[in-house]
Amino acid sequence: MEEQLSIWHLVANASLLVQLVMLSLLLASVMSWTMILRRLWTYREAEYQLAEFEQQFWSGIDLGKLYRQANANAHDMEGAIGVENIFRSGFKEFSRLRQQANADAAAIMLGAQRGMRVAMAREEAKLDKNLPFLATVGSTSPYIGLFGTVWGIMNAFRGLANMQQATIASVAPGISEALIATAMGLFAAIPAVIAYNRFSARVDGLVGRYEQFSDEFSSILHRQVYASAPEPSATLKKPGQLT
């Protein structure tokens, strides 16, 4: 009996449909765990990069120098990430429009803010990557497992109807293999749901900090573009004092 009710024996002797259900749940679990580990690395990298860039930004470095460093980093990494990309997009538009003859201050600010909004949308899309898949696995896996369970129990009772004398031993293997499908569904769903909720909160936190930086940077650019007589000596003392 112990050999008959071992997990591998039950899986191997399950009906084809139940085996397909188990295989699909196993694949979903493997894929979700792969995405969970990748997302963990992505969010840690984004949080580290955000803290490092904000420290450098508010250190008093000249923004033109910071922009050149960001461009160099983007070239090395084949694309800037996070808040650095938002800064590059806003500063690039601000500098380009400001160099135009008779440039309107309001148009300059609108261009810079538009560039930052576009960059922020791209960064948010990167952070949200794979989260819909985790949500799908978390919401559908229990039902897929339940479908396999219902099908397995149905087959077990169909076999029971053909027996002259029904015993628990005769139906236990069929019911056991059916319940494995439910267990696998929960095994795939629970980590996916936990990861989705946790990652969604981290994405909201990062996006909120990106928006805060964008507002602060816009205020710096606004003061600069509307300044009647900016102080040249302040260029290296605090962000936003551009020449």
N, C-alpha and C positions, 0 to 999 in steps of 0.2 A: 504493500500500500504506500509506503514512504517513497518507493521508487516511482510508483505511478503518479503520485501527487507532487513530485519535484517540479520546480518551476520550469526547467528546460524541457522536461518530458511533456508537461501540459502545453507549453508553447508549440513544441514540435508536432503534437497530435491535435492541435486545434484545427477547426475548419478553415478553409482557404480564406473566407471573408474575414474571420477574426484575426488570422495571421496578417492580412493586409492592413487591418486597422492597427494592429500592434506595430507593424513596420512603419506606417505613416506617423504614428505617435513617437516612435523612437527617432525617426528622422527629424521631426519637428523639435524634439527635445535637444538633439545634437546641434541643430542650426540655431536654436534660441540661446543655448549656452555659448556657442561661438560668438554670436552677436553681443551677448551680455559682456563677455570678456573684452571684446573690441570697444564697446561703448564705455566701459570702465576706463580703459586707457585713454580714449578720446576726451572724456570729461576731465580726467586728471590733468591731461596735457593742456586743455583749454583753461582750466582754473590756474594752473601754474603760470601759463603764458600771460594771462590777464593780470595776475598779481605782479609779475616781473615788469610788464610794460607800464602799468600804472605807477609803479615805484620810479621807473626811469622818466616817465612823462612829467611827474610832479617834482622831479629832482632839480629842475631849473635848466635842463638842457635846452639848447637852441632847437626849435622845432624843425628848422631846415635840416640840421644834422640828424635829428631823429628820423625824419622822413627818408633821408639817404640810407640810414641804417636799416630801416624797415624795407626799403627796396632791395637792399643787399640780402636781407634775410629771406625775402620772398623769392629772390632768384635762387638762393641756395636750397630752399625747401620746395621749389616748384610751386609757389603760391603762398601768400601770407595767410595766416589763420587768425581767427578771433578778433579781438579789439584792435590788433595791429592793422588788420585789413580795413576796418572801419576808419581808423585814423588816416591811413594812406589815401583812401578814396576821398574823404573830406578835404584833406590838405591839398591833394592834387587838383581838385576842382576849384578850391579857393585860390590857389596860386595861379592857375591858368586863367580864370576869369579876372583876377585882379591885375594881371599884366595887360589886359586889353585896354585900349585907349577909351577914355570916357566911360569906364565901366560903372554901372549903377550899383550902389552898395547893397540895395535890397536883392538885386539879381545875383550878386556874388554870394550872399548868404543863402539864398534859395538853392543855388547850384551846389554849394558845399553840403547843405542839409540833405538835398536829394541824393547826392553821392553816398553819404553815410547811410541813408535809409536803404538804398539798394544793397550796399555791402552788408548791412545788418540782416536783411532778408536772406542773403546767401548764407551767412553764418548760422542763422536760425534753422535753415533747411539742412545744413550739415549736422547740427546738433540733434535734429529730429529724425535723422536717418535711422532706419531699422526699428524705430519705436512702433510704427503701425504693425509690423510683423509680430513683435512681442505681444501687442494687444490682441492680435488675432489668435495667436497660439493660446494665450491665457483665457480667452473667452470661448473658444471652440473645442479645445482639447477634451474637457470633461464630457461634452456631448458626443464627441467622436468615440471616446472610450465607453460611454453609456450605450451607444449604438452597438458596439461590439459585444457588450455584456448582454444586452437584450437578445441579440442574435444567437449568442452561445447558449443562453438559458433556454431559448426556444428550441434549439436543436436537442438540448439535453432532455427536455420534456417530450419531444417527438420520439426520441429513442426509448424513453420510459414507457410510452404507450404501446410499444411493440413487445414489451417484456411480460411474461406470465406472472412473475413475482418481482415487485419493485422493492429495492432496498436502498439505503443511503449510499452504500458503496457503489451502486450502479450509476447514480446520478452525480456523485461528488466530483469526479473528474471533469465532467462537462460544465458544472457550475463553477468549479474552481478556475478553469481556463477562461470562462466568461468574465469572472471578477478580475482577472489579471488585466484585462483591457481597461477596466475602470481605474485600476491602480496606476496603470501607465498614463492614462489621461490626466490624472491628478499630478503625477510626477512631472509631466510636461507643462501643466498649466500653472502650478503654484510658483515655481521660480520665475516664469515669464511675467506673471501678474506683479509679483514683488519687485522685479527689476523695472517693469514699466512704470509703476508708481514712483519708485525711487528716482529713476532717470528723468521722468517728467518734472519732478520737483527740482532736480539739478539744472535742467534746461531752463526752467522758469527763472531760477536764480541767476544763471549766466546771462540770459537775455535781459533781465532787469538791470544787471550791472552794465551791460553794453549800452542800454538806453540811457542810463545815468551818465556814463562817460560821454555819449554823444551829445547830451544836453550841456554838460560842462564844457566840452570842446566847442560847441556852438556859441556858448556865452563868451568864451575867449576870443573866437573869431569875430563875433559881433562887436566886442569892445575895440578890437583892432581895426576893423573896417570902417567903423564910425568915429574913430579917434581923429580929432582934428590935428593933433601934433604929438605923435607917439615919441616916447623918449628912446633915443638910440641906445643909451646906456643900459636900458632894461632888457635888451634882447636876450642876454644870457642869464637873467636873473629869475625869470618865471615863464612858463609856457604861454604862448600866444602873442608875445611881443615880437612881431615879425618885421622884417625890413623889406 
